Amino acid sequence: MSHGWKRLATVSLALSLVGLAPASAQLASPVGAPGDNAASRGAAEQVAVPVVELPPIVPAVIEAPAPAPEAPDEGGRRPVAKAPPVASEFETWVSSVAGKPLRRFGSDLLIPGARDFTAPSTTAIPPDYRLNPGDELLIGLTGSVQASGLRLVIDSEGRIFVPRVGAIRVGGVRYGDVHGVIEREVSRQYRGFHLEVGVAKLKGITVYVTGFAARPGSYSASSLSTLVNVVLAAGGPATGGSFRSIQLRRGGQLISDFDLYDLLLKGDTRGDAVLQNGDVLYVAPAGAEVAVIGSINREAIFELAPGETLTGAIVYAGGVNTVADDRRLMVLNALSPDASGWRELSAADAASSKARRGDVIRILSNIGIARPLRQQPVLVTLSGEVARPGHYYVQPGTRMADVVAQAGGLTGEAFPYASVITRESVKHQQRLSYDRAISDVELLLAAQPVTSVNRAQLAQPGNIALINSIVDQLRRREPDGRLVFDLAVDAAALPGDLILENNDVVHVPARPVTVGVFGAVPSPASFVYRPGASVEDFVKSAGGVQNIGDKDEIFVVRANGTVLAGGKRALRAAALPGDLVYVPIDANRGEFWARLRDITGTLFSGLVGAASVAAITK
């Protein structure tokens, strides 16, 4: 009985709990009692569990402030191209001494005035650069906090304000450390983010260029600009300014005294300091100057350092060049009270002599100096009837007999009498003499129409054209530089004591077997040489002299280069192997030849008479 009351109480409590539960929820036993039917199991499967929806996690977004209008960038302005500085009085005088324009060393660096020597704002920022007020940082954030293109300018107190983070002091911080400084401040508010920091723009600085600069004044420059950047942007030193002393002053203190020669000559930039806002650059006046000219690697005017020697000035010029005479030099100083023109110094004296203001140092050249024969290198060419023809390098002062012996001597067929020896120095001298002779001929022929009694006839255009034709033909002839020796026709050797020169050419022909007869003869030809025969005999073999021939002007060119003239005298002479006999046309025949004889008769007389001129024009 008591057991039945307990069961009733349990059922009553369950019903009361069901009445208190929400209508949408039903409580069911997770394990079915014995005897439960399918309907009761279906009811248990329809129990609904309420779904709890969590709000999504949205990262904080930092909006970039609207960019302020940009001020004109004075530092990036390119200077207007300027003309080269006007030459100083010393430059003008030295140019007259040198015979060419001569400028101060370094001035060529300053001539292209359109170049921008100021460091651009896109230059890579070095890690040691310390951020300044006015510099603009570019910040990017990803992760739990996001920001892109966030451009923040460092204010006058050295701070930037990052929205949702606050003010961060970065002024004076090294660029290599600023990432850690900003990251540390952002991490106070957020976790799980990635930070990128860069410099968007450098505010720039204002510096002052004073003294003997080409364009002194105030300059807006990049914060990365150096002393050299700004000085060159200001046009460099003026005509009276120094390349050796560019002074950087900061707060009244001398920070650096830079020598531009260190940069230009050595590539040394150790004195080139990075500038700060308000720095003053002072270009000192030029010091004592000297000029170095001649056989030097760089002709220019150089500014001396205190105590500089003449050798030191030559070092500035890059030293002597390949062809210079490095044993001595010449010095001119017209400013000295005891100036006595150029004075010669040895290389040792130049190393110990102090350079003076206004010195002109000339380095002499070894080019174009005629050396003694015994100091000249000698290349000789032997050809023809020698045992070993070819090129021979011999010592200066070598004799002909020595080089022929080196070549194995002459062959049995050699004819030394007709040897042809040509020399460059002889050819050069012949050219000078020949040119002068042609000029005299031209003057004399041109004057004939004026001075002759028949000037009315000689002034005809045809005669003037004839004069010009003769002169032109004479000018086209080139001297051959042949040396003519008076050797016997039966000589067995070349002139053995002849000292050979460089580029001498020696040709030894074989003994000729003919005598040539040409000109006004019926049958010009080369005839077999007959021992004992005269020149006239060979002329007769050619048919004798024609009616238009001139017997009085017959001449013979010998195989050794000599000429036998005199008409009948030449005919009576014994013929030699290799003779060339020429019978010219009689210049007295015909009106044309009479005119030609009248024009040229006063000039071409003796051995080379009017008949020779007729032969030349033929």
Secondary structure, DSSP 8 states (H G I E B T S, - for coil): -HHHHHHHHHHHHHHHHHHHS-TT-----SS--TT--HHHHHHHHT-------------EE------------STT------------HHHHHHHHHHTS---BTTHHHHS-TT---S--TTS---TT-B--TT-EEEEEEEESEEEEEEEEE--TTSEEEETTTEEEE-TT-BTTTHHHHHHHHHTTT-SSEEEEEEEEE---EEEEEEESBSS-EEEEE-TT-BHHHHHHHTTSB-TTEEEEEEEEEETTEEEEEE-HHIIIII---TT--B--TT-EEEEEE---EEEEEESBSS-EEEE--TT-BHHHHHHHTTSB-TTB-TTEEEEE-TTSTT--S-EEEEHHHHHHSB--TT-EEEE-B-TT----GGGS-EEEEEEESBSS-EEEEE-TT-BHHHHHHHTT-B-TTB-GGG-EEE-HHHHHHHHHHHHHHHHHHHHHHHHHHHHSTTHHHHTSHHHHHHHHHHHHHHHT-----EE-----TT--S--TT-B--TTEEEEE-B---EEEEEESSSS-EEEE--TT-BHHHHHHHTT---TTB-GGG-EEE-TTS-EE-STHHHHHSB--TT-EEEE-B-TTSHHHHHHHHHHHTTTS-TTS-HHHHHHHT-
